[in-house]
Amino acid sequence: MTAAVAAETRAPGGNGSGMDARLDQETAQWLRWDRNPLTLESVKQLIAEGNKEELQKCFGARMEFGTAGLRSPMGAGISRMNDLTIIQTTQGFCRYLEQQFSDLKQRGVVISFDARAHPPSGGCSRRFARLAATTFISQRIPVHLFSDITPTPFVPYTVSHLKLCAGIMITASHNPKQDNGYKVYWDNGAQIISPHDKGISQAIEENLEPWPQAWDESLIDSSPLLHNPSASISKAYFEDLKKYCFHRGVNKETQVKFVHTSVHGVGHEFVQSAFKAFDLAPPEAVPQQKDPDPEFPTVKYPNPEEGKGVLTLSFALADKIKAKIVLANDPDADRLAVAEKQDSGEWRVFSGNELGALLGWWLFTSWKEKNQDRRALKDTYMLSSTVSSKILRAIALKEGFHFEETLTGFKWMGNRTKQLIDQGKTVLFAFEEAIGYMCCPFVLDKDGVSAAVISAELASFLATKNLSLSQQLKAIYVEYGYHITKASYFVCHDQGTIQTLFGNLRNYDGKNNYPKTCGRFEVSAIRDLTTGYDDSQPDKKAVLPTSRSSQMITFTFANGGVATMRTSGTEPKIKYYAELCAPPGNSDPEQLKKELDELISAIEENFFQPQKYNLQPKAE
């Protein structure tokens, strides 16, 4: 008997415990169903070696399908992204859509992908997208499959533009290179929210065995149900984008130079096209990072949110060509970071909140020039997530439009925007501090392509007034009140520790009470969106939706500070966001910064207690 055959017939371990029996069952099913030679062979190898620990990692628990879809490392097993789990997920999603839409076979779905690949397991975004398309087409459902990589926002755009039932984007955004993901959009053009995640999850469990044609990828190439939307959608998107160009004359003449990096992702040609649509000279691309490369060889993390480390090559190129502004997209081009060379010679990377303030001010100012009638203000809105800066609230109060906050994540802002638009309202802008911006609501999600070119037009316009982005940001704070923010995180891989930490905050004095102070700072209000408690409401019930599955507590302090601690849905992090808001008038920003730093130190020391819980701080 060969080793491989022996491996197939021999159960891993076999001491008969419940966990082992389940593991045996999962691996046996895998050997029956997986047709990818690389993942199949690696599982056979693990069984032959009796490597229980690794088998437990691969088969211990199926990836959980949440509102963000799936995100996990590529590799073998039900806890990883691979050909078989993509087929299983898509089968479940397909059945769920059939239940929800009687016209699914007329309308169809859109699928696109980024440039990620994992040679050891043979997994890559393009292949996953083709397998997902095969699943739908085998059920006679039309599929609009992009023929090449696109930014994530092109999927929600296509859903809305072609009035499809759903969209799938295969991407892990800015996660480490071994990860991939499966992101899902509903027929309203926004990411799914509950209860769809639960419904899809259940349908996946009911459709695990691959359907007869599941592996037959060649099926789609000759199918009349397969459409390639690449050219027509690209054309339509950039036509729609032109409506957000307010100063074409300025753009044609501007001397402002831009450097752009797509950080080895999909953004390069799309940002070049966006600049062309605005009559701006194309930005200089960082040559080492402009082409897609799933290895992300020049960066430790392919995430522009991590700040200067990711932008080293951009700064070097900008200094060489004397460019003042750097625009950086994350690998799936739905986020944007902006940096500006200061007179001191230093580079300033704007935080997500600072860029949110600049873009919000700009989109309102540009809209106001076109809409002189003040009555239109009562139907005009801006949104941001509850952990983002309240600067839009301050602008809205002074200017007379509406501001709303939503739960964290663009799924909430996208869905709320659609509701408002359906009620005849105008939504000018939405943002979250994690460098996500919706500047053009024809995409109901964050979009780093439109944000990049709108930021470039803003910088070009300010230059005609001899103003830098930094100077304009200061002017916004002077007019509407300083909003000083800081966000960071601790890494924690242990769910139990996270539960204990948050449990202790809810039982701070041993009598089920939350903390009343934090160091020298007095706590004036508490909102807990895990339990639904909010002591600032008359009935002590939170207004925003609550979720038991994630941890999130917001503390308001007597000094005007607000701090939120929450768990991340996609990474092993406990994040915190802190802000001090001052009323309009030229208050002392340095003093505010000092006060905020002291507040953050007190929160880290008293609420996080990193030594006690063995938390790793963010690597600088």
ZIURCOR-V623749 format. One record per residue. N is the residue number from 1. OMEGA is omega in degrees with one decimal (none if undefined). Layout:
# ZIURCOR-V623749
n = <N | N>
omega = <OMEGA | OMEGA>
This chain:
# ZIURCOR-V623749
n = <1 | 2 | 3 | 4 | 5 | 6 | 7 | 8 | 9 | 10 | 11 | 12 | 13 | 14 | 15 | 16 | 17 | 18 | 19 | 20 | 21 | 22 | 23 | 24 | 25 | 26 | 27 | 28 | 29 | 30 | 31 | 32 | 33 | 34 | 35 | 36 | 37 | 38 | 39 | 40 | 41 | 42 | 43 | 44 | 45 | 46 | 47 | 48 | 49 | 50 | 51 | 52 | 53 | 54 | 55 | 56 | 57 | 58 | 59 | 60 | 61 | 62 | 63 | 64 | 65 | 66 | 67 | 68 | 69 | 70 | 71 | 72 | 73 | 74 | 75 | 76 | 77 | 78 | 79 | 80 | 81 | 82 | 83 | 84 | 85 | 86 | 87 | 88 | 89 | 90 | 91 | 92 | 93 | 94 | 95 | 96 | 97 | 98 | 99 | 100 | 101 | 102 | 103 | 104 | 105 | 106 | 107 | 108 | 109 | 110 | 111 | 112 | 113 | 114 | 115 | 116 | 117 | 118 | 119 | 120 | 121 | 122 | 123 | 124 | 125 | 126 | 127 | 128 | 129 | 130 | 131 | 132 | 133 | 134 | 135 | 136 | 137 | 138 | 139 | 140 | 141 | 142 | 143 | 144 | 145 | 146 | 147 | 148 | 149 | 150 | 151 | 152 | 153 | 154 | 155 | 156 | 157 | 158 | 159 | 160 | 161 | 162 | 163 | 164 | 165 | 166 | 167 | 168 | 169 | 170 | 171 | 172 | 173 | 174 | 175 | 176 | 177 | 178 | 179 | 180 | 181 | 182 | 183 | 184 | 185 | 186 | 187 | 188 | 189 | 190 | 191 | 192 | 193 | 194 | 195 | 196 | 197 | 198 | 199 | 200 | 201 | 202 | 203 | 204 | 205 | 206 | 207 | 208 | 209 | 210 | 211 | 212 | 213 | 214 | 215 | 216 | 217 | 218 | 219 | 220 | 221 | 222 | 223 | 224 | 225 | 226 | 227 | 228 | 229 | 230 | 231 | 232 | 233 | 234 | 235 | 236 | 237 | 238 | 239 | 240 | 241 | 242 | 243 | 244 | 245 | 246 | 247 | 248 | 249 | 250 | 251 | 252 | 253 | 254 | 255 | 256 | 257 | 258 | 259 | 260 | 261 | 262 | 263 | 264 | 265 | 266 | 267 | 268 | 269 | 270 | 271 | 272 | 273 | 274 | 275 | 276 | 277 | 278 | 279 | 280 | 281 | 282 | 283 | 284 | 285 | 286 | 287 | 288 | 289 | 290 | 291 | 292 | 293 | 294 | 295 | 296 | 297 | 298 | 299 | 300 | 301 | 302 | 303 | 304 | 305 | 306 | 307 | 308 | 309 | 310 | 311 | 312 | 313 | 314 | 315 | 316 | 317 | 318 | 319 | 320 | 321 | 322 | 323 | 324 | 325 | 326 | 327 | 328 | 329 | 330 | 331 | 332 | 333 | 334 | 335 | 336 | 337 | 338 | 339 | 340 | 341 | 342 | 343 | 344 | 345 | 346 | 347 | 348 | 349 | 350 | 351 | 352 | 353 | 354 | 355 | 356 | 357 | 358 | 359 | 360 | 361 | 362 | 363 | 364 | 365 | 366 | 367 | 368 | 369 | 370 | 371 | 372 | 373 | 374 | 375 | 376 | 377 | 378 | 379 | 380 | 381 | 382 | 383 | 384 | 385 | 386 | 387 | 388 | 389 | 390 | 391 | 392 | 393 | 394 | 395 | 396 | 397 | 398 | 399 | 400 | 401 | 402 | 403 | 404 | 405 | 406 | 407 | 408 | 409 | 410 | 411 | 412 | 413 | 414 | 415 | 416 | 417 | 418 | 419 | 420 | 421 | 422 | 423 | 424 | 425 | 426 | 427 | 428 | 429 | 430 | 431 | 432 | 433 | 434 | 435 | 436 | 437 | 438 | 439 | 440 | 441 | 442 | 443 | 444 | 445 | 446 | 447 | 448 | 449 | 450 | 451 | 452 | 453 | 454 | 455 | 456 | 457 | 458 | 459 | 460 | 461 | 462 | 463 | 464 | 465 | 466 | 467 | 468 | 469 | 470 | 471 | 472 | 473 | 474 | 475 | 476 | 477 | 478 | 479 | 480 | 481 | 482 | 483 | 484 | 485 | 486 | 487 | 488 | 489 | 490 | 491 | 492 | 493 | 494 | 495 | 496 | 497 | 498 | 499 | 500 | 501 | 502 | 503 | 504 | 505 | 506 | 507 | 508 | 509 | 510 | 511 | 512 | 513 | 514 | 515 | 516 | 517 | 518 | 519 | 520 | 521 | 522 | 523 | 524 | 525 | 526 | 527 | 528 | 529 | 530 | 531 | 532 | 533 | 534 | 535 | 536 | 537 | 538 | 539 | 540 | 541 | 542 | 543 | 544 | 545 | 546 | 547 | 548 | 549 | 550 | 551 | 552 | 553 | 554 | 555 | 556 | 557 | 558 | 559 | 560 | 561 | 562 | 563 | 564 | 565 | 566 | 567 | 568 | 569 | 570 | 571 | 572 | 573 | 574 | 575 | 576 | 577 | 578 | 579 | 580 | 581 | 582 | 583 | 584 | 585 | 586 | 587 | 588 | 589 | 590 | 591 | 592 | 593 | 594 | 595 | 596 | 597 | 598 | 599 | 600 | 601 | 602 | 603 | 604 | 605 | 606 | 607 | 608 | 609 | 610 | 611 | 612 | 613 | 614 | 615 | 616 | 617 | 618 | 619 | 620>
omega = <178.4 | -178.7 | -177.3 | -179.8 | 177.7 | -179.5 | -178.6 | -175.2 | -177.5 | 179.0 | 176.0 | 178.0 | 176.1 | 175.2 | 169.1 | 178.6 | -177.7 | -178.2 | 179.8 | -179.3 | -179.6 | 178.3 | 178.4 | -177.1 | -179.1 | -177.4 | 178.8 | 177.7 | -178.9 | -178.5 | 178.2 | -167.4 | -173.0 | 177.8 | 175.0 | -173.3 | -175.6 | 180.0 | 179.4 | -178.3 | -177.0 | 177.4 | 177.2 | 180.0 | -179.6 | 178.9 | -179.6 | -179.6 | -174.8 | -175.9 | -174.4 | -175.4 | -178.8 | 177.5 | 178.9 | 178.2 | -176.3 | -170.4 | -175.6 | -178.9 | 177.2 | 174.4 | -179.4 | 178.5 | -178.2 | 179.6 | 175.8 | -177.6 | 179.2 | 166.4 | -173.7 | 174.9 | 172.6 | -178.4 | -175.8 | 171.9 | -174.1 | 179.1 | -173.4 | 175.3 | 179.0 | -176.8 | -174.4 | -179.0 | 175.0 | 178.5 | -178.2 | -179.7 | -176.5 | 176.3 | 178.6 | -179.6 | 179.5 | 179.5 | 179.6 | 179.3 | 177.8 | 178.1 | -171.3 | -173.9 | 179.2 | -177.7 | -179.1 | -177.6 | 174.8 | -171.0 | 177.4 | -174.5 | 173.9 | 177.9 | 171.8 | -169.8 | 174.4 | -172.3 | -176.8 | 178.1 | -178.5 | -174.1 | -177.7 | -178.9 | 179.7 | -179.2 | 169.7 | -173.6 | -178.8 | -179.9 | 178.3 | -180.0 | 179.7 | 177.3 | 177.9 | 178.4 | 179.7 | -179.8 | -178.0 | -176.0 | 177.2 | 178.1 | 177.5 | 177.3 | -177.3 | -180.0 | 171.8 | -175.9 | 176.8 | -177.0 | 178.8 | -177.2 | 173.7 | 168.5 | 176.7 | -176.8 | 178.7 | 178.9 | 176.3 | 177.8 | -178.0 | 177.3 | -178.5 | -173.1 | -177.7 | 179.4 | -178.7 | -179.4 | -174.4 | 176.1 | 176.6 | 172.9 | 176.2 | -178.0 | 168.2 | 174.5 | -174.7 | 178.5 | 176.0 | -167.5 | -177.3 | -175.9 | 166.3 | -175.8 | -174.7 | -171.4 | -169.4 | 177.5 | -179.8 | -173.5 | 176.2 | 177.7 | 177.7 | 175.5 | -179.3 | 170.1 | 178.6 | 5.6 | -176.4 | -179.2 | -179.9 | -179.4 | 179.5 | -180.0 | -179.5 | -179.8 | 177.0 | -179.5 | -177.5 | -175.9 | -174.8 | -177.2 | -177.6 | 177.2 | -172.5 | -175.5 | -172.0 | -174.5 | -172.5 | -174.5 | -176.4 | 178.7 | -170.2 | -171.1 | -178.9 | -173.0 | 174.7 | -179.6 | -179.5 | 177.9 | 176.9 | -174.4 | -168.6 | -174.1 | -174.2 | -179.2 | 178.7 | -179.6 | -177.1 | -178.5 | -175.9 | 171.8 | 178.5 | -177.9 | -177.4 | -179.4 | -178.7 | 174.3 | -173.3 | -172.7 | -176.6 | -179.8 | 178.1 | -176.9 | -177.8 | -172.9 | -166.2 | 175.7 | -178.4 | 179.6 | -179.0 | 169.4 | 178.7 | 170.0 | 175.9 | 175.4 | 176.5 | -177.0 | -169.3 | -163.8 | -165.2 | -171.4 | -178.3 | 177.0 | 174.7 | -179.9 | 179.9 | 178.5 | 178.1 | -179.4 | -179.5 | -176.6 | 173.9 | 173.5 | -174.5 | 177.9 | 176.4 | -177.6 | 175.2 | -169.1 | -177.0 | -173.4 | -171.0 | -179.4 | 179.5 | 177.2 | -175.3 | 177.6 | -177.0 | -165.9 | -173.1 | -177.3 | 176.6 | 174.3 | -178.3 | -172.6 | -178.6 | 176.4 | -178.4 | 170.4 | -163.6 | -178.2 | -178.1 | -171.9 | -176.6 | -177.8 | 178.6 | 180.0 | -179.0 | 179.3 | -178.9 | 178.7 | -178.2 | -176.8 | -179.7 | 173.4 | -176.6 | -171.4 | 176.3 | 174.9 | -177.7 | 173.4 | 170.5 | -169.4 | 176.8 | 170.3 | 172.7 | 177.1 | -179.3 | 169.0 | 179.6 | 176.0 | -178.3 | 177.4 | -179.5 | 179.9 | -179.7 | -175.7 | 177.4 | 170.9 | 176.1 | 174.6 | 179.9 | 174.5 | 177.1 | 179.2 | 179.8 | 178.5 | 174.7 | 178.2 | -179.2 | -177.6 | 178.2 | 177.7 | -176.1 | -177.9 | 175.9 | -178.6 | -178.7 | 178.8 | -176.1 | 179.2 | -179.1 | -175.0 | -174.9 | -176.6 | -175.5 | -179.0 | -179.8 | -176.9 | -174.2 | 177.7 | -174.7 | -171.8 | 162.6 | -178.2 | 163.7 | -176.6 | -170.6 | 177.7 | 179.3 | -179.3 | 178.6 | -177.0 | -179.7 | 177.4 | -179.9 | 178.6 | -178.6 | -179.6 | -176.0 | -173.1 | 173.5 | 172.8 | -176.9 | 171.7 | 174.8 | 171.7 | 179.9 | 171.0 | -178.1 | 174.9 | -176.2 | 177.5 | -178.9 | -179.0 | 178.7 | 179.9 | 179.7 | 178.0 | -179.8 | 177.9 | -177.9 | 179.3 | 178.7 | 177.3 | 178.5 | 179.7 | 175.0 | 174.3 | -174.5 | -167.7 | 170.5 | 178.3 | 169.8 | -173.2 | -179.6 | 178.6 | 176.0 | -174.7 | 172.3 | -177.4 | -176.5 | -173.1 | 168.9 | 165.8 | -177.1 | -179.4 | 177.3 | -174.9 | -177.4 | 179.7 | 178.8 | -179.9 | -178.4 | -175.1 | 177.3 | 174.3 | 179.9 | 177.8 | 177.7 | -179.2 | -179.8 | 178.9 | -179.3 | -178.9 | 178.5 | 176.7 | -176.2 | 178.5 | 172.8 | 174.7 | -179.0 | 179.7 | 179.7 | 178.6 | 179.2 | 180.0 | 178.2 | -178.7 | 178.6 | -177.0 | -171.3 | -179.5 | 179.2 | 174.3 | -176.9 | -175.9 | 171.5 | 177.7 | 174.7 | -178.1 | 167.7 | 177.2 | 176.6 | -176.4 | -172.8 | -179.0 | -179.6 | 178.9 | -179.9 | 178.9 | -178.8 | -178.1 | -178.8 | 176.6 | 179.6 | 176.4 | 179.4 | -178.9 | -167.3 | -177.4 | -178.1 | -179.2 | 179.9 | 175.8 | 174.7 | 179.0 | 176.1 | 175.6 | 174.1 | -171.1 | -179.0 | -174.0 | -178.4 | 177.5 | -178.2 | 178.1 | -179.4 | 172.1 | -177.4 | -176.0 | 169.9 | -176.8 | -179.6 | -178.6 | 174.7 | -173.4 | 175.3 | 178.1 | -178.2 | -178.6 | 179.3 | -179.9 | -179.2 | 179.2 | 179.9 | 179.0 | -179.1 | 180.0 | 179.5 | -172.2 | 177.0 | -177.4 | 176.6 | 178.8 | 177.2 | 177.8 | 171.4 | -175.6 | -177.4 | -178.8 | -179.4 | 178.0 | 174.3 | 177.9 | 177.1 | 171.7 | 180.0 | 174.7 | 178.4 | 177.9 | -172.7 | -176.7 | -179.2 | -173.2 | 163.6 | -174.0 | 169.4 | -177.8 | -179.3 | -178.7 | 170.0 | 179.9 | 175.8 | 177.6 | 179.5 | -175.6 | -170.2 | 178.5 | -172.6 | -176.0 | -178.8 | 178.6 | 178.3 | 179.0 | -179.1 | 179.2 | -179.8 | 178.3 | 179.6 | 178.2 | -179.5 | 177.8 | -179.9 | 179.5 | 180.0 | -174.3 | -172.3 | -175.0 | 179.5 | -177.7 | -172.4 | 179.5 | -177.1 | -174.4 | 178.8 | 179.9 | 177.1 | 177.1 | 175.5 | 178.8 | -178.9 | none>
